[in-house]
Amino acid sequence: MADTKSTSGEGTGQSQEANASFIKTAQDAIGDAVDATLTAVKEHPVAAAAIAAGAAAAVGGAAYAATQLGGEKTDKAEKSKTTTKK
């Protein structure tokens, strides 16, 4: 049993080192992506603004569509039936 604990302790240290290495690599990649994005925005500000507006419109449209897909359609159908019966 003691051997298993010492082996797992060593593995934990190695996995922590691997995790730290992975995090450092990810941070470097994200930093490079941010730098590239900032450079592109500075070179083409109008295109960047158009892309941002398009993305905002897409998110807004998706949010609006999600609200319309709820139970509101059945409520409208029931209201029109009661209006027709009168």
Secondary structure, 3 states (H helix, E strand, C coil): CHHHHHHHHHHHHHHHHHHHHHHHHHHHHHHHHHHHHHHHHHHCHHHHHHHHHHHHHHHHHHHHHHHHCCCHHHHHHHHHHHHHHC
